[in-house]
Amino acid sequence: MGKQGKFYFEASYRRGRMEEEKRILRVRGSLDQQSLLDSYTPTLLLDTRDNKGLPLLHIFDNPATNAETSLHQMALDATRFVPTTFKFPTHLQSHRRLRGMSSEMLISALLPKFHALAPRYPKSPLHRSSSTFNMASLKDQLPWTTAPIIINAPMAGVAGGNLASTVSLSGGLGLIGGLFDMQDLRFQLQTASEAFNSSPEFSATSAKYKTLPVGISFLPFVLKLQDALPVVQEFKPSVVWLFAAKELDDYADWANGMREVSPETRIWIQCGSVESALYIAKAAKPDVLCLQGADAGGHGFEKGAGIISLLPEAADALARQGLTDIALTASGGIVDGRGVAAALALGAEGVVMGTRFLAAKETDVHPKYRAAILEAQDGGQTTTRSKLFDNLNGPNKWPAPYDGRSLLVQSYTDHLNGVGIEEIRRLHKESTKSEDLGYATEGKGRAAIWAGTGVGLVEKVEGAKEIVEESKIDIQIQSKTFRIGDKQNVGERTCNEMSYSL
């Protein structure tokens, strides 16, 4: 197949020393009867390009229906695919939501979807790998983006209009971090709007967009809904990102309010546990849930899991409740294409990066802050989660479930050494009056420097466009070199091993 430029993916496992079963996904440049497998294993075929250059995903549908069948429907409707009754119809359904995706990106997207079919085989070790969302649903929401969708975290006071517009102009989703000042948020949105208008490529197609191609974030626990609504109504951003409500039920009020003033705006809500994901999904009905793993920098759940277990467990829980129309994005410790590839394999439809963008030229950070980020290595040792960081300016105002991850700074070291909170606050206040605003390298600063455990992988300052493009190139390289196990000796490998070659 290599000479014909075709792709092959095989996932297999052993149920015993002598018995082996295979799941095969063949991605072919042409459709032919030889591609059909036996009735025990479903087959998905891809016409890599039609005469318009549009990738077409074809699936064998049930002859009893003429409706297009999405992969998540195939996974959930197991009765239609019982091995003893499964039949191949004569027609094929085309899935036309994959424009612009390279073959490598298609593989990355298809892999978790294909795994989603495994639950109807009870003994399959792929059972827990259930990403059952609508294919390319984020692409539908964000038509200017290209896969994989890279998103900058909405870091308040750091991620402004320059960063957000650059990320969106590069095929990602740019987010502006909102805090208290709605006038400043308006200024940042206007900055982004002007950047789009001055871009020849973007301005030529902007008329077809009903919303401004950026998102904005709000912290419901410190803001009043009525103060935020006029901003959304005026600028109509593509995404409103909500995070850290006092009560989970508050998200529903915010979501309903935003939809009333800007119906085309999508609601994204960040959470950090399976329980909160389920509750928010039912109560607020967001378009996207942004799952944040414990490796993330800045604020998040004090008690949380890493994204490796959080995302698939949340996906499974949502699928069991029939909540598969909500897309999932991943964040926490992801800084390059390797992390992006891992997140996609877990079932994410987009990837959020914060720490990586702290080194972007367009980010509004103090030079000392950025220097500390670039200096840091071994993020699991040089960062820590603590509520102390939110007590430096006075009593902590964040809701009880939250804390924050920062680089180790002198304030935290003093705390460990038994220095009282009042003295720590006094020293912190003095340091923030200096030109360095309390930031310093070598852990000598007193102000919090929010960063995730992936900080050691951030090595240089570069433009946001380069970060987005490098991440996409990295994942293509990972797709071409990803190899676990050996196709020729798949029977000798252990459970869940996979081979993927070009």
N, C-alpha and C positions, 0 to 999 in steps of 0.2 A: 504493500500500500504506500510505502514511502515514496516510490517513484512517481506515483500518481498524485502526490500532494494531499493525501487523505489523512484523517486523524483517527486515532483509535484509543478508546479508554476502556479499561477493564477493571472491575472491582470484584474480588473473590474472597471466599473465606472457607475455612474447613470446619465441618461439623464432627469430624472424627479423623482417625488416621487414614482411612481409605475413602471416605466419602467427601465429595467436594461439589459445591454448587457455584455457578457463575452468574454474575449480573453483567450484561454487556450493553454498552451504549456505543453504537457505531455512528460516526459522523462522516457522511459520505459526500463526495462531489457529484454523485448521480444516484438516482433511485433505480433499483432493480430487484427482481424477485429473490435473488440470492441473498439479499440483505435481510430477508425475513427469517426470524429465528423460530424455534418450535413454540407451541402455544403456552409453554410454561413461563417464558420470559418475554415481557413487553419490549418492543423495539421502537426507538425514536430515531428518525432520520432527518438529516439536515441537508437541504440543497444550499450549498455554501453561498451562491450568488445567483440571482435571477438576471434577466437581461437588463434590468435597471440597477444592478449592483446591490439589490436588497437581499440580505440573508433571509431565507425562509425556513422556519422550523415546521416540520411535518410530523404529525402524530397519527397513529392508526386509531381511528375513532370507532365507537360502537355504531353499527349500522342502523340501530333503532332511532338514532337522533341525527339531525342535520346541523345542530348547533356546534359552534367551535368549542372544543374542549381544551381547557387550560390544564397545565400540569398539576396544579394543586387540586383541581377537580378530579383528575385521574387518581390522585393519591387518596383523596377522601372517599370517593365512590368505589369502594373495594368490590362491591357486588358485581360491578360491570366487568371486573377483571379477574374473576375467580379462574384459576388455571384451567379447570376442566371445561369451562364454557367460553373461554376467551377466543374470539374469532377476528380475523383481519377483514375489514370491509374493502371494497374496491376503491373507495374514494379516500382522499387525504385532505386534511385540514391545514391551511396555512396560517401561521402565526406571524402577523406583520407588525411586530413591535420591536424589531431588532435592528433597525436601520443604524448604520454607523458602527456597529460592533464588529470588532475583528474576530477571526476564528478563535484566537486565544481567549478573548473575552467571552465568547459563546461557550467555550468549554468550561470556563470558570462559573458561568451562570447556570449551565446545565447540570453540572455535577451535583450540587445540593438538591436540585429539583428531582433529579433521577433517584437520589437516595430517598426522597420522600415517598417513592413508590414501595419501598421495602417493607413497611409495617404489615402488609397483608401476608408476608411470609414470617410467621411468628418467631422462627429460630434465627432470623437474620440478624447479624451484629450491626447491620446498618439501620436497625429499627429506630434508634435514638437520633438518627441524623435526619430530622424532618423539617426541612425548609419548604413550606408549601404555599408560598406567596404567588400572586400573579406575576408572570414573567414581565420584567421591565416596567413595573408599575411606577417606580420612581422616575423613569424616563418619561412616562406619560405626564407626570406631575411637573417635571422640569425639562421641557422639550429642548432647551439649548445645551443640555449636558451630554457628555459622552461617557461611555462605560470604561472602567468602573468609576462610579461617581465619588469624587473626593470632596469632602466638606470640611471647611475650617470651623473649629469650635467657636461658638459665640462668646468669646472671652471679654467680659465687661471691662470697658476702659482700655482695651487692647486691640480688639478686632473692630476696626472702623470701616468707613465707606471705601477707603482706598484698598484695603485688603479684600473686602467682600467683593467689590467690583472686579478686581483682578482675578480672583478665584473663579467667579462666574464667567468672565470673559475667556478663561482658559478651559472651559468645559466642565467645571465643578459647580458646587453650590457655595456661594459666599454668604457668610452670616455676620451680622453686626450685633455686637453685644450691648444690650441696653442695661441701664442701671437706674438712676433716679431722675436724671435730667431729660425730660422729653424734648426740650429745645435742642439739646446736643444731639439727641437721636434723630431729630428732623434734619439737622445739619449733616450728619453722616449719611442719611438716606439721600439727601440732595447731592452730596458728593458722589455717591454711587450712581445716581441718575445721570449726572453730567458726564461721568466716565462712559456710560453706555451710549449716550447721545453723540459723544465724540469718537466713538469707535465705528469706522466705516462698515465693517462686516456686521456688527451687531445692529447698528441703526437701520441698516437696509432690511432687516427682518424683524425689527422690534414691533412693528405694527401688529403682527400676529399674536404677540404676547399680551394677555389680559392683565398681567401683574408685573411688577418690577422684579427683575431676575435676581433678587437677593432675598435673604431672610433676616428677621430681627428677633431678638430674644427678650423675654421679660421674666422677671423674678416675682411671681405673685405674692410672696410673703412680705415684700417691702413696697409693693406698688398697689395703687387702686385701679381697678379695671376701667373706671370712667376716665382716668387720665391717659390710659394707653389707647383706648378705642379711637380717639380722633386722629392719632398718628397713623394707625392702620388704615383708617378710612381715607385719609389723604393720599398716602403713598401706595397702598395696596401691594404690599410685598408678596412674593410668591409663597413665603413660609413664615409662620409665626411659631417660634420655638418657646415652649413653656418649661420652666424648671423651678423646683423648690417652692411648692405651695405649702401653706400652713397645714392644710388638710387635703387629702387626695380628692375629696369631693369638689374642692375649689377649681380643679382643672375643668370640670364640666361647665361651670359658670363662665370661665374665661374662653373656653372653646366656643360655646354658643354665642357669646358676645362678639368674638372676632368674626365668626361666620355671618353674623347679621350685618356687620358694617362692610365686610369684604368677602362675599360668597366664594370667590375664586381662590382665596388664600387658603393654603393647606396648613393644618395644625399638626405640629410635631411636638411630642412631649418626651422629655428625658426622664429616665428612671433607672434604678440600680438593683432591682430584685425581681424575682419571678412573681411574687405576691403583688407588688405594686404594678407591674406590667399588666397582670390580669385585671386588677381593679380599675386601673385607668382606661384600659381597652373597653371595658363594659360601660363605665360611667361617662367618659368624655368622648369616646369613639374617635380617637385621633386618626389622622391619615398615616402617620408614622410614629413608631415608638423608637426612641433612641436609647439603646441599652448601653449603659456606662459601666465598664468593669472597674474593679478596685485599683487597677494600675494607673488610672487616669490622674492627671494633675488637677489642681483646683478643687472645687467642691463636688462632693458626691456622698453616697450613703456611707455612714461610718462602718456599718456592717455590710459587707458585700463580697461577691465572688469575682474572680477574674473573668474576662470576656470569653475565654475558652469554654467554660462551663455555663456561664450565665446565658449566653445567647442561645445555644441549642436547647437548654432546659426551658427557657422562656418560649421558644418556638414550639416545642412539644406541648407545653401547657396551653398555649393559645390555640394550637391546632385541635386539641381535645375539646376545647370550648367552641369550636367552629369559628374562631376569630382570625381566619387566615387572610382576610382582606386588608389587614394592617401590615404595612411593610416594616421591616426592622433594619436599623442601622447600628453599627458597632463603634464603640470608642473605648479608649483605655489602653495605653501602652503601644499604640500603633503609630509608627513614624516613617515607614517606608513600604515599598512594594511587597516585601515579604509578609509584613503584618496585614497589608490589604488582601493579599492572596489567602491568608489564613482566615480572615474575617469572611471573605466570600465563600470559602469552603464550609464555614460554619452556618452559612445561610443569610448573611447580611446582604442587603441590596445597595448599601452605600457605606462609606467609612468616614468617620469623623476624626480629625487630627487637630490637637491643640498645641502640644509641646513643640511639634515640628514647625508650626507656623510662628512660634515665638522667635524663630530665627529668620523670618521673612522680612525683607526690606520694607514692606508696606505696613508692618505691624507697629503700633504705637507703644513701644517699650523703651524704658530708660537704658542708655548704653551699659550701665553697670548691671542691670537686670539681665540683659542679653549676654554679657560677658560671663556671668555666672552660669547661665544655661549652657554656653559653649564649653565652659571649663569642666562641668560636671561629668563624671563617669560612674558606671556601676549604679544605676538609678535605684536599685532596690536597697542600696546602702546609703546613698546620699540624699534620698528623699524620705519623707515620713508623713503619715496621716496623723493629725492631731486637732483637737478643738482649740488648742492654745492660740493658733494663728488668728482665730476669729475673736479672741479676747485681748488682742494687743491694743486696739483702739478704744477699748471699753468693754462692758459686758456683751457677751455673745448674743447676737440677734437672730442667728440662723435657727430654723426649726430643729428640734432635738435629733432627728435621724441623721443629720448631716455633720460632716467635718470636712477638712481640706487637706490636700497633699501639697507640701512645699519642699523646696530644698532645705536641708539642715542649715539653720541660721543661728546667730548668737543668742537670740531670744529663746529659742528652743533649748539650746545647750544650757543656758542659765536655769531654765525651768527644770531640766533634769538634775541640775546641781542643787536644787532646793531654793533658789531665789524666789521670793514672793511675787505674786502677780502685780501688785502695785508698783514695785521697783522695776519689774520688767516693762510695765507700761510707761513709766517715767523715762526710762532709757530709750525706749522705742520712740516716744514722742520727740525727744531731743534729736534723735538721729534723723527723723523724717524732715526736720527743719533744715538739714544740710543740703548742699547741692546734689548729693548722691541720693537723696530721699530715703536714706536708710538701706540702700542696696549696696552690696559689696561681694567680691569674690572670696574664695577660700572659707566660706561659712562665717565670715566676720560681720556680715550685715545684720540688721535687726528687723527689717521689714520682711514679710513673707514673700517668697519667690515661688509662685505656683508652677509646678512642673510634675510631669508623670514619670514613671519608672523607665520609660524609653528615652529619657533625656541623654543618656550616654551615647545614643545613636545619632544625636543632632550635633554635627561637626562643623558646620559652616553657615555663613549668612548668604542667602540667595533670594531671588525674587519668588513671589508666590506662584507665578506662572511656571517657573522652573521646578518648584516643589510638586505641583500638580502633574506636570509632564513627566518628571523623573519617576514619580510613583507609578504612573501608567506604564512607562517603559519597563520598570522593575518587575511589574507583575507579568508582563509579556515574557520577560526573560525567565521568571519563575515557572511560567506555564510551559515553556519549552524544555526546561531542565528538571521539572518535578518528576521524581522517580522514586517510588517506594516499592521495594520488591522487584521482581524480574518477570517479565511476561513469559519468558520461556520456562521458568521454573515456578509458576504460580502455585502449583500444588504443594510445593515444599515450604511455602511461606505461612506465617501465622495469621490468625484472625484479623480481619479489617485491613490487610495490606493491599495496596493498589499499585497498578502500573499505568503510566500515562506517557506515551511517546509520540513523536512526530515521524 
